[in-house]
Amino acid sequence: MRSRFAAFVLDLPDYLRSTWHSSTRPASLSLEGSPAWSSLQILQSSQEGDSGRVHFRAVYRAGSGWGFLEENSDFRKEAGRWYYLQGDTREGRLNPGRNDRCPCGSGKKHKACCL
C-alpha cells in the first residue's frame, strides 16, 4: 500500500498498473489532474491467507485547504507479490484547527506551518 501511495505522489502510473491485479487492472491509467498528496495513514490492515485488506487515509492539498481520501482496499497475493484488487472510497475536506498538527506532515502546529 505504501509503495502505491508513493507511486501516486511521484506520478508513476506504470508502477500502479503493474501492482494492480490483472482481473481489475485498467487498460490505461493517467494521473493527470491528481491532487498534491501529502501523507498516508494506515488505519487498519488484515490478512487471511492470500487475501488482504487495508484501511487507509491519504491527505492532499485542495486549493488553499486540505482534503482526504479514505479507502478500504482489497489485495490478493500471487507468486509472493501483493496486487491491488479494488477499494471502497470516500472523500472529504479536512479542517485542522490552529493548534492541530499540520496535515502536510511537518510535525509543526498548523498555525505555524501551512495556515
C-alpha positions in Angstrom: 0.0 0.0 0.0 2.8 2.4 0.9 4.6 1.8 -2.4 1.3 2.5 -4.3 0.9 5.8 -2.4 4.5 6.8 -3.3 3.7 6.0 -7.0 0.7 8.4 -6.8 3.0 11.1 -5.3 5.8 10.5 -7.8 3.4 10.2 -10.8 4.3 6.6 -11.7 1.2 5.2 -13.5 3.2 2.2 -14.9 4.1 1.1 -11.4 0.5 1.4 -10.3 -0.7 -0.7 -13.2 2.0 -3.3 -12.5 0.8 -3.7 -8.9 -2.9 -3.9 -9.9 -4.4 -7.4 -10.1 -4.9 -8.5 -13.7 -8.6 -9.1 -13.1 -9.4 -5.4 -12.3 -6.4 -3.6 -13.9 -7.4 -0.7 -16.1 -6.2 -0.8 -19.8 -4.5 2.6 -19.2 -4.0 5.0 -16.4 -3.3 8.7 -16.3 -2.5 10.6 -13.1 -3.1 14.0 -14.8 -5.1 16.2 -12.6 -4.2 14.2 -9.5 -4.1 16.2 -6.3 -0.9 17.0 -4.4 -0.7 14.1 -2.0 1.0 14.9 1.3 0.6 12.0 3.8 -0.7 8.4 4.2 -2.0 6.9 7.4 -2.7 3.1 7.6 -5.7 2.8 9.9 -6.1 -0.9 9.9 -4.8 -4.0 8.0 -5.6 -7.6 8.0 -4.6 -10.8 6.2 -6.3 -14.1 5.7 -4.2 -16.5 3.6 -3.6 -14.8 0.2 -6.3 -12.1 0.8 -5.5 -8.8 2.5 -7.4 -5.7 3.4 -6.0 -2.2 4.1 -8.0 0.7 5.5 -6.1 3.9 4.9 -6.5 7.7 4.8 -4.4 9.8 2.3 -4.3 13.5 2.7 -3.9 16.0 -0.1 -3.8 19.8 -0.8 -7.2 21.1 -2.0 -6.7 24.6 -3.2 -5.9 26.6 0.0 -7.2 23.8 2.2 -6.9 20.1 2.7 -8.8 17.0 1.6 -8.6 13.3 2.3 -9.4 10.1 0.5 -10.2 7.2 2.8 -10.4 3.7 1.4 -10.9 0.1 2.4 -8.7 -1.7 -0.2 -8.7 -5.4 -1.1 -5.4 -7.1 -2.1 -4.5 -10.6 -3.3 -1.1 -12.3 -3.0 0.1 -14.2 -6.1 3.6 -15.7 -6.5 4.8 -13.9 -3.4 3.6 -10.4 -4.5 0.6 -8.4 -3.4 -1.7 -6.9 -6.0 -4.4 -4.3 -5.6 -7.9 -5.6 -6.4 -10.4 -2.9 -5.6 -11.5 -0.4 -2.9 -14.4 1.3 -1.4 -13.6 5.0 -1.1 -15.0 8.2 0.4 -13.6 11.7 0.3 -13.9 14.7 2.5 -12.5 18.0 3.5 -10.1 18.4 6.4 -10.5 21.4 8.7 -7.5 21.3 11.0 -7.6 23.7 14.0 -4.8 26.3 14.5 -3.2 24.1 17.2 -3.6 20.8 15.5 -0.6 19.2 13.7 -0.3 20.4 10.1 -1.7 17.9 7.6 1.5 18.4 5.4 3.3 16.1 7.8 5.9 18.6 9.0 5.1 17.8 12.7 4.5 21.6 13.3 1.3 23.1 14.5 -1.0 24.1 11.6 -0.8 27.8 12.6 3.0 27.8 12.4 3.2 25.9 9.1 0.6 26.0 6.3 -2.2 28.2 7.7 
